[in-house]
Amino acid sequence: VGCGPAGLSAAINAKIRKLDFVLFGTEFCSLKLHQSPIVDNYLGFPHINGEELRQQFLRHVETMGIEITRNKITNIFPADQGYTLLGKDGTAYLASSVILATGVAYSQMLPGEGEFVGRGVSYCGTCDGPLYRGKNVAVIGYTQEAESEVEYLARVANHVHYFVRYRRQPQPLPANVTLSHIPVLRFEGNGYLEAVVTKEGLQPVDGVFIFRDAEPPGQLLLGVQVQDQAVVVDRNLQTNLPGVFAAGDITGRPWQLAKAIGEGNAAALQAAEYLRSLKQRQNDLVSQAV
């Protein structure tokens, strides 16, 4: 999950190990690398432009026949045979093992956000939008990808208050969308979300949708151990959940390119070993039953 350097590295090694896998990514893979004017500490590529290096990574993946599934994963939860991954478009995928490589969320969670997750706070318009048919909602968009979600929610909700947190001017949006560049300070409610609070006061809403460059890992996969906004992993990049690994910036500092690529490589190898041992245990159970 994630098509930055860690995710791409994991996919390459999964391909080499002949694993059956899907690489998920959004429309733009590694905005941070794209915006880097010069990368000077990646071995073998001195003084290279970040975008040039990003394109080389993408060409490497393409030459190996690896496709990037452009469907943002909004939620992961345990299933009978592993984990179910829910895409932004509502598609569900089943996996025996998962590698989290979604990067770091540069915007911290807002006060009250965690408290109201599932009770008025959502990260997927397609998934939860129908719950707010005819109601008033807020959208907080940290990237331009939020605009497509706003358009969809405007068709469902009565009114959308769109709080823009990026620099570019949004594209023209439906008439029932109100734009605001005022920062949201916190969320309030009694059991369920009732309002967003901005610097100019309180805005009553029935729900709020938040779209960041990367979601807080604890909201993407409930139950995964998080410390200081980073997923906790052991030496083998294994999380506290069986079959779930993490690599790159999501595992915390240092936020370095070489670290991300190395961890992506290692996470794929560890996932392959996990799947091998899982298959062996299943074969042993069959043998015992016979």
C-alpha positions in Angstrom: 0.0 0.0 0.0 1.8 3.1 -1.3 3.8 3.8 -4.5 6.6 6.0 -3.1 10.2 4.7 -3.0 9.4 2.1 -0.2 6.4 0.8 -2.0 8.1 0.6 -5.4 11.1 -1.2 -3.9 8.8 -3.7 -2.1 6.9 -4.3 -5.4 10.1 -5.0 -7.3 11.3 -7.5 -4.8 7.8 -9.1 -4.6 8.0 -9.5 -8.4 11.4 -11.1 -8.2 10.2 -13.5 -5.6 7.2 -14.3 -7.9 4.6 -13.3 -5.3 1.0 -12.7 -6.3 0.6 -9.0 -5.3 -1.1 -5.7 -6.0 0.7 -2.4 -5.7 -1.7 0.4 -4.7 -1.0 4.1 -5.2 -2.6 7.4 -5.8 -2.3 9.5 -8.9 1.1 10.9 -7.9 3.8 8.7 -6.5 6.2 10.5 -4.1 5.3 14.2 -4.1 8.2 14.7 -1.8 10.8 13.3 -4.2 9.1 15.2 -7.1 9.6 18.5 -5.2 13.3 17.8 -4.3 15.5 20.1 -6.5 18.6 18.0 -5.7 19.2 14.6 -4.1 22.9 14.3 -3.1 23.0 11.4 -0.7 21.7 8.5 -2.7 24.5 6.2 -3.5 25.5 6.0 -7.2 23.4 9.0 -8.3 25.3 12.1 -7.1 23.6 15.5 -7.5 20.5 14.2 -9.3 17.3 16.0 -9.6 14.5 14.5 -7.5 12.0 14.3 -10.3 14.5 12.7 -12.6 15.2 10.0 -10.0 11.5 9.5 -9.4 11.0 8.9 -13.1 13.8 6.4 -13.1 12.1 4.5 -10.3 8.8 4.5 -12.2 10.5 3.3 -15.4 12.2 0.5 -13.4 8.8 -0.7 -12.2 7.3 -0.4 -15.6 10.0 -2.5 -17.3 9.3 -5.3 -14.9 5.7 -5.4 -15.9 4.4 -4.0 -12.5 1.2 -2.0 -12.7 0.2 0.5 -10.1 -3.5 0.1 -9.1 -4.7 3.7 -8.8 -7.1 3.2 -6.0 -6.4 4.8 -2.6 -6.8 2.3 0.2 -8.9 4.0 2.9 -9.2 1.2 5.4 -7.7 -2.2 6.3 -9.3 -4.6 8.7 -8.7 -8.3 9.7 -10.6 -11.0 7.7 -10.9 -14.8 8.0 -7.9 -15.4 5.6 -5.8 -12.3 6.3 -6.9 -8.8 5.7 -9.5 -6.9 3.7 -8.4 -3.7 2.1 -11.1 -1.2 1.1 -10.4 1.1 -1.8 -11.7 4.7 -2.2 -14.0 3.5 -5.0 -15.6 0.9 -2.7 -13.7 -2.1 -4.1 -12.6 -4.6 -1.4 -9.4 -6.7 -1.8 -8.3 -9.7 0.2 -4.7 -10.2 1.1 -2.8 -12.7 3.2 -0.1 -10.2 4.0 0.1 -6.4 3.8 3.1 -4.0 3.5 2.3 -0.5 4.6 4.3 2.1 2.7 2.1 5.1 2.7 4.7 7.6 3.8 4.2 10.1 6.6 1.2 12.4 7.2 2.7 15.9 7.4 -0.4 17.3 9.0 -1.1 16.2 12.5 -4.5 14.9 13.6 -6.8 17.7 14.7 -8.0 17.9 18.3 -11.1 15.7 18.6 -10.4 13.9 15.3 -9.6 10.5 16.8 -12.5 10.8 19.2 -15.1 11.1 16.4 -13.7 8.6 13.9 -16.7 6.5 12.9 -19.0 9.0 14.6 -18.9 11.9 12.2 -15.2 11.8 11.0 -14.5 9.9 7.8 -11.6 9.5 5.3 -13.6 8.1 2.4 -16.3 10.0 0.6 -17.3 7.0 -1.6 -17.6 4.7 1.5 -19.5 7.0 3.9 -20.9 9.7 1.7 -24.4 8.0 1.3 -24.8 8.3 5.1 -25.0 12.0 4.7 -27.6 12.2 2.0 -29.4 15.6 2.3 -27.2 16.7 5.2 -24.5 19.3 5.7 -20.9 18.2 5.7 -17.4 19.6 5.9 -14.4 18.6 3.8 -10.8 19.4 4.9 -8.5 18.9 1.9 -4.7 18.9 2.2 -4.2 17.9 -1.4 -6.0 18.6 -4.7 -7.2 15.0 -4.8 -9.8 16.1 -2.3 -11.6 18.0 -5.1 -13.0 14.9 -6.7 -14.3 13.8 -3.3 -15.9 17.2 -2.9 -17.7 16.9 -6.2 -19.1 13.5 -5.3 -20.2 14.7 -1.9 -21.9 17.7 -3.4 -24.1 15.3 -5.4 -25.1 13.5 -2.2 -25.1 16.1 0.6 -27.3 19.2 0.9 -24.2 21.5 1.4 -20.5 21.0 1.5 -18.1 23.4 3.4 -14.8 22.9 1.8 -11.8 23.9 3.9 -8.8 24.2 1.5 -5.3 23.5 3.0 -3.2 23.7 -0.1 -1.9 26.6 -2.1 -3.4 26.2 -5.6 -6.8 27.6 -6.3 -9.4 24.8 -6.6 -11.1 24.1 -9.8 -14.7 25.3 -10.2 -17.0 23.3 -7.9 -20.8 22.8 -7.7 -22.9 25.7 -6.4 -23.7 24.0 -3.1 -20.0 24.0 -2.1 -18.6 26.9 0.0 -14.9 27.4 -0.1 -12.9 28.5 2.9 -9.1 28.9 3.5 -9.6 29.4 7.2 -7.8 26.7 9.3 -10.0 24.2 11.2 -8.9 24.2 14.9 -10.8 21.3 16.4 -14.0 19.2 16.3 -16.8 19.3 18.9 -19.8 17.2 19.7 -21.6 15.2 22.4 -20.9 11.6 21.5 -21.1 12.3 17.8 -19.6 15.2 15.8 -21.7 18.3 15.7 -19.4 21.1 14.6 -16.0 22.1 13.3 -14.4 25.1 15.0 -12.4 27.5 13.0 -10.6 30.8 13.8 -13.8 32.6 12.9 -16.1 30.5 15.0 -18.2 27.4 15.0 -19.6 25.7 11.9 -22.4 23.2 12.6 -22.1 20.1 10.4 -23.4 16.5 10.4 -20.1 15.0 9.3 -16.5 15.9 8.2 -14.3 14.2 5.6 -10.5 14.6 5.8 -8.2 14.0 2.9 -4.4 14.2 3.5 -1.4 13.1 1.5 -1.2 10.1 3.9 -3.7 9.2 6.6 -2.5 8.6 10.2 -1.5 4.9 10.2 -3.6 4.1 13.3 -6.7 5.2 11.3 -5.8 3.2 8.2 -5.4 0.0 10.1 -7.0 -0.1 13.6 -5.0 -2.1 16.1 -1.6 -1.5 14.6 0.9 -0.2 17.2 1.8 3.5 16.7 4.2 5.6 18.6 4.9 9.3 17.8 2.8 9.0 14.6 5.0 6.2 13.3 4.2 2.5 13.0 6.2 0.4 15.4 8.2 -2.4 13.7 10.8 -4.9 14.8 14.1 -5.8 13.1 12.2 -7.7 10.4 9.8 -4.7 9.8 7.0 -6.8 11.3 4.3 -4.8 13.1 2.4 -6.1 16.1 -0.2 -7.6 13.7 0.6 -11.0 12.0 1.4 -10.7 8.3 1.5 -6.9 8.4 4.8 -5.2 7.6 5.7 -1.5 7.3 8.5 0.3 5.4 9.7 3.8 4.6 8.7 7.1 6.3 5.7 5.4 7.9 8.1 3.7 10.3 9.5 7.0 11.5 12.8 8.9 11.3 15.2 9.3 9.7 13.0 10.3 6.7 15.6 9.3 4.1 15.4 7.9 0.6 18.0 5.2 1.1 16.2 4.0 4.3 12.8 3.9 2.5 14.2 1.8 -0.4 16.1 -0.5 1.9 13.1 -1.1 4.1 10.8 -1.7 1.1 13.2 -4.4 -0.1 13.5 -6.1 3.3 9.7 -5.9 4.0 9.0 -7.7 0.7 11.5 -10.5 1.6 10.0 -10.8 5.1 6.4 -10.9 3.6 7.6 -13.7 1.3 9.0 -15.7 4.2 5.7 -15.1 6.1 3.7 -16.4 3.2 6.0 -19.4 2.9 5.6 -20.3 6.5 1.8 -19.7 6.4 1.5 -22.1 3.5 3.7 -24.7 5.3 1.4 -24.5 8.4 -1.7 -25.0 6.2 -0.1 -28.0 4.6 0.8 -29.5 8.0 -2.8 -29.1 9.1 -4.1 -30.8 6.0 -1.6 -33.7 6.6 -2.7 -34.0 10.2 -6.4 -34.1 9.2 -5.7 -36.9 6.7 
